[in-house]
Amino acid sequence: DLPYGITFANAGGLFVSDVALNRVLYFPGPAVDFSSGMSATLVLGQPDFNASGSGSVAGRLSSPRHIAVDTDDRLYVADSGNQRVAIYNSASTATSGTPAAYFVTQGLSNPRGIYVSASTGEIWVADPGASAAIRYPPFDQLIAANGAPNGGIVDNGRPLALVEDPWGNPFIADTVNRVLTYYPGLVPINAANFLTPNSLAPGMIAAMYSLGNSGQFGGQTSSASALPLPTTLNGLQILFNGSPVPLFYA
């Protein structure tokens, strides 16, 4: 056995992916009832607990990596050997050998990481073969979208795993020994009238705010106290066409 990915079901049971035996095991919960050496009660990706070979049909897996569960108890498996994500309906109450209900394949080369947002339902896949973290719409919109991605982040360091913080900012671990953090884009606005939309112009005083939720960068503020205005303030630096701009409040 070679356990790799791990996630809890909504009811508290535990899913574990097994790369070597090409399967996902389910251990029923709640967690306080777990014991060392306890047996799994359900296997997915294989017809039974004795089978171990890889396969590409709906009921089989090949080198499954990270796994995730959404709020409707669907199980998402990064089925890396088959270059797809396998999705199982009501996974914790399924029977052993139940085939996947849907496969995501578009844009995937070697999916390793998987994350499903509890707030939006969007599906993120870390794929080192594609050198990208790829985003897909929620499950109930996947079929209408023909399984096509709706966004992504290029990472030449080849992402392996990912997760979002409470504000929806992706954190990506890649093969070059780093974790990358991506914040929502900043929106500029004319600080004289605060009307939108606005364009930036030389000499203009502008305000910039995050598209994310308030408070994600903390509540500490800082104001410039002397001229010339500093280009770093409150630990922040803003670049405009590659050059730092003076700041009077952050």
C-alpha positions in Angstrom: 0.0 0.0 0.0 1.1 3.6 -0.6 -1.3 6.1 1.0 -1.1 9.5 -0.5 -4.2 11.7 -0.3 -6.6 12.1 2.6 -9.9 13.9 3.2 -12.9 13.6 5.5 -16.4 12.9 4.3 -19.3 15.1 5.4 -20.4 12.5 7.9 -16.9 12.3 9.4 -15.6 9.2 7.8 -12.1 9.2 6.2 -11.1 8.7 2.6 -7.5 7.7 1.8 -6.1 7.3 -1.7 -3.7 4.4 -2.3 -1.3 5.0 -5.2 0.3 1.6 -5.3 -3.0 -0.4 -5.3 -4.9 2.1 -7.5 -7.8 2.7 -5.2 -9.5 4.9 -2.6 -10.5 3.4 0.8 -13.2 4.7 3.1 -13.0 4.3 6.9 -16.3 5.1 8.6 -16.4 7.7 11.4 -16.8 9.7 13.5 -13.1 10.2 14.0 -13.3 9.6 17.8 -14.1 6.0 16.9 -11.1 5.3 14.8 -8.6 2.7 16.0 -5.2 1.5 14.9 -5.4 -1.2 12.3 -9.2 -0.8 11.6 -10.4 -2.1 8.3 -11.9 0.0 5.5 -15.6 -0.7 4.7 -15.6 0.6 1.1 -13.2 0.6 -1.8 -13.5 2.8 -5.0 -11.4 2.4 -8.1 -11.3 -1.4 -7.7 -14.2 -4.0 -7.9 -13.2 -5.4 -4.4 -10.5 -5.3 -1.8 -8.5 -8.0 -3.4 -8.0 -6.3 -6.8 -5.1 -3.9 -7.3 -4.5 -3.4 -11.1 -4.8 -0.1 -12.7 -7.5 0.6 -15.4 -9.1 3.4 -17.4 -12.7 2.2 -17.3 -15.2 4.1 -15.2 -14.8 1.7 -12.2 -11.0 1.8 -12.1 -8.2 4.2 -11.2 -4.6 4.6 -12.0 -2.1 6.0 -9.5 -4.7 8.2 -7.7 -3.1 11.2 -5.9 -4.8 13.9 -3.8 -8.6 13.7 -3.1 -11.3 16.1 -2.0 -14.9 16.1 -1.0 -17.5 18.8 -1.7 -20.5 19.9 0.4 -22.7 17.3 -1.3 -20.4 14.4 -0.3 -19.0 13.9 -3.8 -15.5 12.5 -3.9 -13.0 14.1 -6.3 -9.9 12.0 -7.2 -6.9 13.2 -9.0 -6.6 10.1 -11.2 -3.1 11.0 -12.5 -2.3 7.8 -14.4 -5.5 8.3 -16.5 -4.9 12.1 -16.9 -8.3 12.9 -15.4 -10.3 13.8 -12.3 -12.8 11.1 -11.3 -15.9 12.3 -9.5 -18.0 9.9 -7.3 -21.6 10.7 -6.2 -22.5 10.2 -2.5 -19.2 8.5 -2.1 -19.5 7.6 1.6 -22.7 5.7 1.1 -21.7 4.0 -2.2 -20.9 0.3 -2.5 -17.5 -1.0 -3.3 -16.6 -0.9 -7.0 -19.2 1.8 -7.8 -17.9 3.6 -11.0 -17.3 7.3 -11.1 -20.2 9.4 -12.2 -18.2 11.9 -14.2 -14.7 12.5 -15.4 -12.9 15.9 -16.0 -10.3 15.6 -18.7 -10.0 18.9 -20.5 -6.7 20.7 -20.0 -5.3 17.9 -17.8 -2.0 16.1 -18.3 -0.9 14.7 -14.9 -3.3 15.9 -12.2 -1.8 15.6 -8.7 -3.7 18.0 -6.4 -7.4 18.7 -6.1 -9.4 21.2 -4.1 -13.1 22.0 -4.1 -14.2 25.3 -2.6 -16.9 24.9 0.1 -18.2 28.4 -0.6 -18.3 28.4 -4.4 -18.1 24.8 -5.4 -15.3 25.6 -7.9 -12.9 22.8 -8.6 -9.1 23.5 -8.6 -6.6 21.0 -10.0 -2.9 21.1 -9.6 -1.3 19.6 -12.7 2.5 19.6 -12.9 2.3 18.2 -16.5 0.4 21.2 -17.6 2.5 23.6 -15.4 -0.7 25.1 -14.1 -3.4 25.2 -11.5 -6.6 24.8 -13.5 -10.0 25.9 -12.3 -13.3 24.3 -13.3 -16.9 25.4 -12.5 -18.9 23.7 -9.8 -20.1 20.2 -10.4 -23.7 21.2 -11.2 -22.3 23.5 -14.0 -19.7 21.1 -15.4 -21.9 19.3 -17.8 -23.3 22.5 -19.3 -19.7 23.7 -19.7 -18.7 20.4 -21.3 -16.2 19.9 -18.5 -14.2 22.9 -19.8 -12.0 24.9 -17.3 -13.0 28.5 -16.6 -9.7 29.8 -15.4 -6.3 29.0 -14.2 -2.8 30.0 -13.0 0.4 29.3 -14.9 3.2 28.0 -12.6 6.3 26.9 -14.4 7.4 25.4 -11.1 4.8 22.6 -11.8 2.2 22.7 -9.0 1.6 19.6 -6.9 -1.0 20.6 -4.4 -3.3 23.5 -3.6 -5.9 24.9 -1.2 -7.7 28.2 -0.7 -7.8 30.3 2.4 -11.2 31.7 3.8 -11.1 34.6 1.4 -10.7 32.4 -1.7 -7.0 33.1 -2.2 -5.2 30.1 -3.8 -2.1 28.7 -2.1 0.0 26.4 -4.4 2.8 24.1 -3.5 5.1 23.2 -6.5 8.1 21.2 -7.3 10.7 23.9 -6.8 10.3 23.9 -3.0 7.9 26.8 -2.5 4.3 27.7 -1.7 2.8 30.5 -3.9 0.0 32.7 -2.7 -2.3 34.4 -5.2 -4.5 37.3 -4.1 -7.5 38.7 -6.0 -6.6 41.5 -8.4 -6.4 45.1 -7.3 -8.9 47.6 -8.7 -7.7 51.2 -9.3 -10.0 54.1 -8.8 -9.7 57.9 -9.1 -9.2 59.1 -5.5 -10.6 62.6 -6.3 -14.2 61.5 -7.2 -14.2 57.7 -6.5 -16.3 57.2 -9.7 -15.9 54.0 -11.7 -14.7 53.0 -14.2 -11.5 55.0 -14.2 -8.2 55.1 -16.0 -4.9 55.9 -14.3 -3.1 59.0 -15.6 0.4 60.5 -14.8 0.3 62.6 -11.6 -3.1 61.3 -10.6 -3.8 60.3 -7.0 -5.4 56.9 -7.1 -6.8 54.4 -4.6 -6.5 50.7 -5.0 -8.6 48.1 -3.3 -8.7 44.3 -3.3 -11.5 42.3 -4.9 -11.3 40.0 -2.0 -13.2 40.3 1.3 -12.2 43.1 3.8 -9.8 42.2 6.5 -7.8 39.7 4.6 -4.6 41.7 4.9 -5.3 42.8 8.5 -6.6 46.0 9.9 -3.4 47.9 10.6 -3.1 51.2 8.7 -0.2 53.6 8.1 0.2 57.1 6.7 3.2 58.9 5.3 4.5 61.6 7.7 6.9 63.5 5.5 7.8 64.5 1.9 8.9 63.1 -0.4 6.3 60.3 -0.1 7.8 56.9 0.5 7.6 54.1 -2.1 7.2 51.5 0.6 4.6 51.9 3.3 3.0 49.5 5.8 5.0 46.7 4.2 3.5 47.3 0.8 5.0 48.5 -2.5 2.9 49.3 -5.6 4.5 49.0 -9.0 3.2 51.0 -12.0 4.7 49.8 -15.3 7.5 48.2 -13.2 8.3 51.3 -11.2 7.4 51.9 -7.5 4.9 54.8 -6.9 4.8 57.1 -3.9 2.3 56.2 -1.2 0.5 58.4 1.3 -1.7 55.8 2.9 -1.8 52.1 3.2 
